């Protein structure tokens, strides 16, 4: 048997040197490109050139007053509105009502008589019922007494009539208050009945 020939390992130093030279060429080109980029950045942007915000001495402007005054506009007189004549309404005076006619005693008696009779009836109901019902009866009599106060009496009895009607109204108020308190109101009823009798006497009844 023949012995198989073993391969020999030979180192190729020439290829290794060529590969190393190519690497250094790439590194050198990269460094050169970076240097060019930095130079261009510094040339165009100049980051150290910061503008000084303080104004220079030559930039200050001194305000000097001008010798010629600026023309001011003189106010022109405006036409003031002339008052227009307004039509005033004529002043009308309200007609004075005619003086009340002095009624005759007979006519006045005929008007006051039914009111006086109704008052006597109402006082009788109050006297018989007593209490709160009597108070309501007296209140109705007081409404009739207000009509007597507003009536115009003849001049011959006007003064006496006004005094008697005032006395009658005060007596009715005292009588109503007594019934409201629940009292027997005998004295108050007597005073109201006497005042009503005086009114009948003045008109001649």
C-alpha positions as CSV (number, residue, x, y, z in Angstrom):
1,X,0.0,0.0,0.0
2,X,1.1,3.5,-0.8
3,X,1.0,6.1,1.8
4,X,-1.4,9.0,1.0
5,X,0.3,12.3,0.7
6,X,-0.7,14.9,3.4
7,X,-1.5,18.4,2.3
8,X,1.0,21.1,3.3
9,X,-0.2,24.4,4.9
10,X,1.4,27.4,3.4
11,X,0.8,30.9,4.8
12,X,0.0,33.6,2.3
13,X,1.4,36.8,3.9
14,X,0.8,38.8,0.8
15,X,-3.0,38.6,1.0
16,X,-3.0,39.5,4.7
17,X,-1.0,42.7,4.0
18,X,-3.4,43.7,1.3
19,X,-6.4,43.2,3.5
20,X,-4.8,45.3,6.3
21,X,-4.0,48.1,3.9
22,X,-7.6,48.2,2.7
23,X,-8.9,48.5,6.3
24,X,-6.7,51.4,7.0
25,X,-7.8,53.1,3.8
26,X,-11.5,52.8,4.9
27,X,-10.7,54.2,8.3
28,X,-8.8,57.1,6.9
29,X,-11.6,58.0,4.5
30,X,-14.1,57.9,7.4
31,X,-12.0,60.2,9.5
32,X,-11.6,62.6,6.6
33,X,-15.4,62.6,6.0
34,X,-16.0,63.4,9.6
35,X,-13.5,66.2,9.6
36,X,-15.1,67.7,6.5
37,X,-18.5,67.6,8.1
38,X,-17.3,69.3,11.3
39,X,-15.5,72.0,9.2
40,X,-18.7,72.7,7.2
41,X,-20.8,72.8,10.4
42,X,-18.4,75.3,12.0
43,X,-18.2,77.4,8.9
44,X,-21.9,77.9,8.4
45,X,-23.4,77.8,11.8
46,X,-20.6,79.3,14.1
47,X,-22.2,78.4,17.4
48,X,-19.8,80.7,19.3
49,X,-21.1,83.8,17.5
50,X,-23.8,84.9,20.1
51,X,-25.4,88.2,19.4
52,X,-24.8,90.7,22.3
53,X,-28.3,91.9,23.4
54,X,-26.9,95.1,24.8
55,X,-27.2,98.0,22.4
56,X,-24.0,99.4,21.2
57,X,-23.0,103.0,21.8
58,X,-23.5,103.9,18.2
59,X,-27.0,102.4,18.1
60,X,-28.3,104.8,20.8
61,X,-30.5,107.5,19.4
62,X,-30.6,110.8,21.4
63,X,-34.0,112.4,21.2
64,X,-33.4,116.1,20.5
65,X,-36.4,118.4,20.7
66,X,-37.2,119.8,17.3
67,X,-37.3,123.6,16.9
68,X,-40.4,123.6,14.8
69,X,-43.6,122.9,16.8
70,X,-45.9,120.3,15.4
71,X,-49.1,121.8,14.0
72,X,-52.1,121.1,16.3
73,X,-55.5,121.0,14.9
74,X,-57.7,123.8,16.1
75,X,-61.2,122.8,17.1
76,X,-63.8,123.9,14.7
77,X,-66.9,125.2,16.3
78,X,-69.7,122.7,15.8
79,X,-73.2,123.9,15.1
80,X,-75.2,123.6,18.3
81,X,-78.6,122.1,17.9
82,X,-81.2,124.8,18.0
83,X,-84.1,124.0,20.2
84,X,-87.1,123.0,18.2
85,X,-90.4,124.4,19.3
86,X,-92.4,121.6,20.8
87,X,-96.1,121.7,20.9
88,X,-97.2,121.9,24.5
89,X,-100.6,120.5,25.4
90,X,-103.0,123.1,26.7
91,X,-103.4,122.9,30.4
92,X,-106.9,121.8,31.2
93,X,-108.2,122.5,34.7
94,X,-110.6,119.9,36.1
95,X,-114.0,121.3,36.6
96,X,-114.8,122.0,40.2
97,X,-117.6,119.8,41.4
98,X,-120.7,121.8,42.4
99,X,-121.3,122.3,46.1
100,X,-123.5,119.7,47.6
101,X,-127.1,120.8,47.8
102,X,-128.3,121.2,51.3
103,X,-130.9,118.4,51.7
104,X,-134.1,119.0,53.5
105,X,-134.7,117.5,56.8
106,X,-137.6,115.4,55.6
107,X,-135.5,113.9,52.7
108,X,-132.6,113.2,55.0
109,X,-134.9,111.5,57.5
110,X,-136.3,109.3,54.8
111,X,-132.8,108.2,53.8
112,X,-131.5,107.7,57.4
113,X,-134.6,106.1,58.8
114,X,-134.2,102.6,57.3
115,X,-130.5,102.4,58.4
116,X,-131.4,103.4,61.9
117,X,-134.2,100.8,62.0
118,X,-131.8,98.1,60.8
119,X,-129.4,99.1,63.5
120,X,-132.0,98.7,66.2
121,X,-132.8,95.2,64.9
122,X,-129.2,94.1,64.8
123,X,-128.6,95.3,68.3
124,X,-131.6,93.3,69.4
125,X,-130.2,90.1,67.8
126,X,-126.9,90.6,69.5
127,X,-128.5,91.2,72.8
128,X,-130.5,87.9,72.5
129,X,-127.6,85.7,71.1
130,X,-124.5,86.9,73.0
131,X,-121.0,85.6,72.5
132,X,-119.4,85.4,69.0
133,X,-122.7,85.5,67.2
134,X,-123.5,88.8,68.9
135,X,-120.1,90.1,67.9
136,X,-120.8,89.4,64.2
137,X,-124.2,91.1,64.5
138,X,-122.5,94.2,65.9
139,X,-120.0,94.2,63.0
140,X,-122.9,94.4,60.5
141,X,-124.4,97.3,62.5
142,X,-121.0,99.0,62.3
143,X,-121.1,98.8,58.5
144,X,-124.4,100.6,58.5
145,X,-123.0,103.2,60.8
146,X,-120.3,103.9,58.3
147,X,-123.0,104.9,55.8
148,X,-124.4,107.3,58.3
149,X,-121.0,108.9,58.7
150,X,-120.7,109.5,55.0
151,X,-124.2,110.9,54.6
152,X,-124.6,114.7,54.2
153,X,-126.9,116.0,56.8
154,X,-128.9,119.3,56.5
155,X,-127.0,122.4,57.7
156,X,-129.5,122.9,60.4
157,X,-128.5,119.6,62.2
158,X,-125.1,119.0,60.6
159,X,-123.0,119.7,63.7
160,X,-125.2,117.7,66.1
161,X,-125.5,114.9,63.7
162,X,-121.7,114.6,63.2
163,X,-121.1,114.5,67.0
164,X,-123.9,112.0,67.6
165,X,-122.6,109.7,64.8
166,X,-119.1,109.7,66.3
167,X,-120.5,108.8,69.7
168,X,-122.5,106.0,68.2
169,X,-119.5,104.5,66.4
170,X,-117.4,104.5,69.5
171,X,-120.3,102.8,71.5
172,X,-120.6,100.1,68.8
173,X,-116.8,99.4,68.9
174,X,-116.9,99.0,72.7
175,X,-119.9,96.7,72.4
176,X,-118.2,94.5,69.8
177,X,-115.1,94.2,71.9
178,X,-117.2,93.2,75.0
179,X,-118.9,90.4,73.0
180,X,-115.5,89.2,71.7
181,X,-114.2,88.9,75.2
182,X,-117.3,86.8,76.1
183,X,-118.7,89.3,78.6
184,X,-122.4,90.0,79.1
185,X,-121.9,93.6,77.7
186,X,-124.9,95.0,79.4
187,X,-123.3,98.5,79.9
188,X,-121.9,98.6,76.4
189,X,-125.3,97.6,74.9
190,X,-127.0,100.4,76.9
191,X,-124.5,102.9,75.6
192,X,-125.0,101.9,72.0
193,X,-128.8,101.9,72.3
194,X,-128.7,105.4,73.8
195,X,-126.5,106.7,71.0
196,X,-128.9,105.2,68.4
197,X,-131.8,106.9,70.2
198,X,-130.0,110.3,70.0
199,X,-129.7,109.9,66.2
200,X,-133.4,109.2,65.9
201,X,-134.1,112.2,68.0
202,X,-131.9,114.6,65.9
203,X,-133.7,113.6,62.6
204,X,-137.1,114.0,64.3
205,X,-138.2,110.4,64.7
